[in-house]
């Protein structure tokens, strides 16, 4: 079984000193959603745990308000 090397990237939100994640900024939130409109995991997106929780909440709020889709039909 191949051994996965851990990514040591810096969280993009921590790098920019961005504490608040706005649910109305759909363009930023789309970067962290897959093509099937699923929230990407931390290991793939490179976001720290604190910002991942804030990001998930913002994506869910954007979905409820209609700014982002719940599912994508393909």
TILUM-969964 format. One record per residue: x, z, y of N, C-alpha, C, O in turn; residue number from 1. Coordinates in nm, 3 decimals. Layout:
% TILUM-969964
> neast	nup	nnorth	caeast	caup	canorth	ceast	cup	cnorth	oeast	oup	onorth	seq
> X	Z	Y	X	Z	Y	X	Z	Y	X	Z	Y	NUM
...
//
This chain:
% TILUM-969964
> neast	nup	nnorth	caeast	caup	canorth	ceast	cup	cnorth	oeast	oup	onorth	seq
> 0.084	0.000	-0.116	0.000	0.000	0.000	0.090	0.000	0.124	0.179	0.084	0.135	1
> 0.066	-0.095	0.219	0.150	-0.100	0.338	0.123	0.019	0.430	0.010	0.067	0.442	2
> 0.227	0.064	0.494	0.217	0.178	0.585	0.190	0.124	0.725	0.261	0.037	0.774	3
> 0.086	0.177	0.787	0.050	0.134	0.922	0.133	0.210	1.024	0.140	0.333	1.021	4
> 0.196	0.136	1.115	0.273	0.201	1.222	0.177	0.244	1.332	0.093	0.166	1.374	5
> 0.189	0.367	1.379	0.099	0.412	1.485	0.134	0.344	1.618	0.251	0.320	1.648	6
> 0.030	0.313	1.695	0.052	0.256	1.827	0.082	0.369	1.925	0.015	0.472	1.925	7
> 0.180	0.349	2.005	0.216	0.450	2.106	0.187	0.396	2.244	0.262	0.421	2.339	8
> 0.077	0.322	2.256	0.037	0.271	2.385	-0.025	0.383	2.467	-0.074	0.483	2.413	9
> -0.022	0.364	2.595	-0.082	0.461	2.685	-0.226	0.419	2.710	-0.256	0.300	2.722	10
> -0.313	0.516	2.717	-0.454	0.490	2.745	-0.465	0.416	2.879	-0.406	0.459	2.978	11
> -0.541	0.305	2.883	-0.552	0.231	3.010	-0.619	0.312	3.121	-0.592	0.288	3.239	12
> -0.705	0.405	3.086	-0.769	0.488	3.188	-0.673	0.595	3.240	-0.672	0.626	3.359	13
> -0.592	0.652	3.150	-0.494	0.753	3.192	-0.384	0.689	3.276	-0.334	0.751	3.370	14
> -0.346	0.566	3.243	-0.240	0.497	3.316	-0.280	0.471	3.461	-0.195	0.469	3.549	15
> -0.410	0.450	3.485	-0.459	0.422	3.620	-0.515	0.545	3.690	-0.576	0.533	3.796	16
> -0.496	0.664	3.631	-0.551	0.789	3.686	-0.701	0.777	3.711	-0.751	0.822	3.814	17
> -0.773	0.718	3.616	-0.916	0.699	3.627	-0.986	0.800	3.538	-0.989	0.784	3.416	18
> -1.043	0.903	3.598	-1.109	1.008	3.521	-1.253	0.973	3.490	-1.301	1.000	3.380	19
> -1.323	0.913	3.586	-1.464	0.881	3.566	-1.478	0.737	3.519	-1.412	0.646	3.571	20
> -1.564	0.717	3.419	-1.594	0.584	3.370	-1.738	0.554	3.408	-1.830	0.624	3.366	21
> -1.757	0.450	3.490	-1.889	0.419	3.544	-1.966	0.329	3.447	-1.915	0.226	3.404	22
> -2.088	0.368	3.414	-2.168	0.289	3.321	-2.217	0.161	3.386	-2.258	0.069	3.315	23
> -2.215	0.152	3.519	-2.261	0.031	3.588	-2.155	-0.078	3.592	-2.185	-0.192	3.628	24
> -2.031	-0.045	3.554	-1.922	-0.144	3.551	-1.919	-0.209	3.412	-1.835	-0.175	3.329	25
> -2.010	-0.302	3.390	-2.026	-0.363	3.258	-1.906	-0.449	3.220	-1.876	-0.463	3.101	26
> -1.837	-0.505	3.317	-1.722	-0.590	3.285	-1.610	-0.509	3.220	-1.545	-0.558	3.127	27
> -1.588	-0.388	3.266	-1.486	-0.301	3.206	-1.531	-0.254	3.069	-1.451	-0.248	2.975	28
> -1.658	-0.221	3.055	-1.709	-0.170	2.928	-1.707	-0.277	2.819	-1.689	-0.244	2.702	29
> -1.724	-0.404	2.855	-1.725	-0.512	2.756	-1.591	-0.527	2.686	-1.585	-0.578	2.574	30
> -1.483	-0.484	2.749	-1.350	-0.492	2.686	-1.341	-0.400	2.565	-1.258	-0.423	2.476	31
> -1.422	-0.297	2.560	-1.416	-0.197	2.454	-1.532	-0.208	2.356	-1.564	-0.113	2.285	32
> -1.596	-0.326	2.353	-1.706	-0.353	2.262	-1.670	-0.477	2.182	-1.617	-0.574	2.237	33
> -1.698	-0.476	2.050	-1.664	-0.590	1.965	-1.760	-0.705	1.989	-1.854	-0.694	2.068	34
> -1.737	-0.817	1.920	-1.823	-0.934	1.936	-1.963	-0.909	1.880	-2.057	-0.982	1.912	35
> -1.977	-0.808	1.796	-2.108	-0.771	1.742	-2.172	-0.659	1.822	-2.269	-0.599	1.777	36
> -2.119	-0.629	1.941	-2.170	-0.527	2.033	-2.153	-0.386	1.978	-2.232	-0.297	2.011	37
> -2.051	-0.365	1.893	-2.022	-0.230	1.843	-1.906	-0.172	1.924	-1.817	-0.245	1.967	38
> -1.909	-0.042	1.943	-1.803	0.026	2.018	-1.676	0.026	1.933	-1.679	0.066	1.817	39
> -1.566	-0.019	1.992	-1.440	-0.026	1.918	-1.383	0.113	1.895	-1.397	0.201	1.981	40
> -1.318	0.135	1.781	-1.258	0.265	1.755	-1.132	0.286	1.839	-1.076	0.192	1.894	41
> -1.090	0.410	1.848	-0.972	0.446	1.928	-0.847	0.377	1.881	-0.765	0.333	1.962	42
> -0.829	0.366	1.750	-0.705	0.308	1.699	-0.691	0.161	1.736	-0.580	0.108	1.739	43
> -0.803	0.096	1.764	-0.798	-0.045	1.801	-0.795	-0.065	1.952	-0.731	-0.158	2.001	44
> -0.864	0.020	2.024	-0.872	0.002	2.169	-0.757	0.068	2.243	-0.724	0.027	2.355	45
> -0.694	0.169	2.184	-0.581	0.235	2.249	-0.621	0.338	2.353	-0.541	0.373	2.440	46
> -0.743	0.385	2.346	-0.794	0.483	2.443	-0.774	0.623	2.387	-0.787	0.644	2.266	47
> -0.743	0.719	2.473	-0.726	0.857	2.427	-0.861	0.916	2.389	-0.965	0.859	2.421	48
> -0.859	1.029	2.321	-0.983	1.089	2.268	-1.078	1.129	2.380	-1.199	1.110	2.368	49
> -1.026	1.184	2.488	-1.111	1.230	2.598	-1.183	1.111	2.661	-1.304	1.117	2.685	50
> -1.108	1.003	2.688	-1.169	0.886	2.749	-1.258	0.810	2.650	-1.353	0.744	2.692	51
> -1.230	0.818	2.520	-1.315	0.753	2.421	-1.455	0.814	2.422	-1.554	0.742	2.410	52
> -1.463	0.946	2.435	-1.594	1.011	2.443	-1.668	0.970	2.569	-1.788	0.943	2.565	53
> -1.597	0.965	2.682	-1.660	0.923	2.808	-1.701	0.776	2.801	-1.806	0.738	2.854	54
> -1.619	0.694	2.736	-1.647	0.551	2.723	-1.771	0.528	2.637	-1.855	0.444	2.671	55
> -1.783	0.600	2.526	-1.899	0.586	2.439	-2.027	0.624	2.512	-2.129	0.557	2.498	56
> -2.022	0.731	2.590	-2.139	0.773	2.667	-2.176	0.668	2.770	-2.294	0.639	2.789	57
> -2.076	0.610	2.837	-2.102	0.508	2.939	-2.160	0.382	2.877	-2.250	0.321	2.935	58
> -2.111	0.342	2.761	-2.164	0.222	2.694	-2.309	0.246	2.652	-2.392	0.157	2.667	59
> -2.338	0.364	2.600	-2.475	0.394	2.558	-2.570	0.397	2.677	-2.684	0.353	2.666	60
> -2.525	0.449	2.791	-2.608	0.450	2.911	-2.630	0.309	2.963	-2.740	0.276	3.008	61
> -2.526	0.225	2.957	-2.539	0.086	3.001	-2.636	0.010	2.912	-2.707	-0.078	2.960	62
> -2.640	0.042	2.784	-2.734	-0.022	2.692	-2.877	0.017	2.724	-2.966	-0.068	2.724	63
> -2.900	0.145	2.752	-3.035	0.192	2.781	-3.087	0.133	2.911	-3.206	0.101	2.921	64
> -3.001	0.120	3.012	-3.043	0.065	3.140	-3.053	-0.087	3.139	-3.102	-0.146	3.235	65
> -3.007	-0.151	3.032	-3.021	-0.296	3.020	-2.902	-0.375	3.069	-2.910	-0.497	3.079	66
> -2.793	-0.310	3.099	-2.674	-0.381	3.146	-2.592	-0.441	3.032	-2.518	-0.537	3.052	67
> -2.607	-0.385	2.912	-2.536	-0.434	2.794	-2.634	-0.444	2.678	-2.732	-0.370	2.673	68
> -2.608	-0.536	2.584	-2.700	-0.549	2.471	-2.674	-0.443	2.364	-2.563	-0.392	2.351	69
> -2.779	-0.410	2.289	-2.763	-0.321	2.175	-2.702	-0.396	2.058	-2.611	-0.346	1.992	70
> -2.753	-0.517	2.032	-2.703	-0.602	1.923	-2.690	-0.744	1.973	-2.754	-0.783	2.071	71
> -2.606	-0.822	1.903	-2.589	-0.962	1.935	-2.632	-1.041	1.812	-2.576	-1.023	1.704	72
> -2.728	-1.128	1.828	-2.776	-1.209	1.716	-2.684	-1.329	1.697	-2.661	-1.405	1.791	73
> -2.632	-1.343	1.577	-2.544	-1.458	1.549	-2.589	-1.530	1.427	-2.527	-1.629	1.388	74
//
